[in-house]
Each structure stands twice: as structure tokens, then as C-alpha cells.
Amino acid sequence: MSATLRNLEGQDEAGILREIQAALQGLKFGSVEITVHNGQVVQIERKEKFRLNASSSKPS
């Protein structure tokens, strides 16, 4: 549904791990994608899916 991009330039390994942890925080359905370019993490993308409950009342 939504993608979040954060600039990771100049961050150390601990900072990158904190960003990955933040992307996973509270995620129930979805994915976290980590993009690596030339051996460096350049992007973390979070995609979250929301499940909607079907209406309990059916038409007669």
C-alpha cells in the first residue's frame, strides 16, 4: 500500500539495523525489502497490507 524510503547514506551498520527494525515494527501483513548497490544498503522499503473484514450482514 505504501512505500517508505529513507536516505541511509553515511550511516553505520548499527544505524542500518535500527532502520530495518523500525520498518518491521508493528508490521502484521506485508514485506520489507532491502536494496543493496555496490555492497551498500541504499534503500529500505516497507509495504503494508491491510485486511478488511467482510460485512457480516448479507442482503436478503
C-alpha positions as CSV (number, residue, x, y, z in Angstrom):
1,M,0.0,0.0,0.0
2,S,2.7,2.5,1.0
3,A,6.4,2.6,0.5
4,T,8.7,4.4,2.8
5,L,12.2,5.4,1.6
6,R,14.9,6.7,3.9
7,N,18.3,8.0,3.0
8,L,20.9,5.7,4.5
9,E,24.0,7.4,3.1
10,G,26.7,7.8,5.7
11,Q,25.1,5.5,8.3
12,D,26.9,2.8,10.1
13,E,25.9,-0.8,10.4
14,A,24.1,-0.3,13.7
15,G,22.1,2.6,12.1
16,I,21.0,0.4,9.2
17,L,19.9,-2.3,11.6
18,R,17.9,0.2,13.5
19,E,16.1,1.3,10.3
20,I,15.3,-2.3,9.4
21,Q,14.0,-2.9,12.9
22,A,11.8,0.3,12.6
23,A,10.4,-0.9,9.3
24,L,9.4,-4.2,10.9
25,Q,7.9,-2.6,14.0
26,G,4.2,-3.3,14.0
27,L,4.0,-4.9,10.6
28,K,1.3,-7.6,10.6
29,F,0.9,-8.3,6.9
30,G,3.4,-7.2,4.2
31,S,7.1,-7.1,3.4
32,V,10.3,-5.2,4.0
33,E,12.6,-5.0,1.0
34,I,16.3,-4.1,1.4
35,T,18.1,-2.8,-1.7
36,V,21.8,-3.2,-1.9
37,H,24.0,-1.5,-4.5
38,N,27.8,-2.0,-4.7
39,G,27.7,-3.8,-1.4
40,Q,25.9,-1.0,0.5
41,V,22.3,-0.7,1.6
42,V,20.8,2.1,-0.4
43,Q,17.1,1.7,0.3
44,I,14.6,0.1,2.7
45,E,11.1,-0.2,1.5
46,R,8.1,-1.2,3.7
47,K,4.9,-2.4,2.1
48,E,2.0,-3.0,4.4
49,K,-1.3,-4.7,3.6
50,F,-4.5,-4.1,5.4
51,R,-7.1,-6.8,5.6
52,L,-10.7,-5.5,5.6
53,N,-13.4,-7.5,7.3
54,A,-16.3,-8.5,5.1
55,S,-19.6,-7.1,6.2
56,S,-21.4,-9.5,8.5
57,S,-24.9,-8.6,7.1
58,K,-25.9,-10.2,3.9
59,P,-28.6,-8.9,1.6
60,S,-31.9,-10.8,1.7
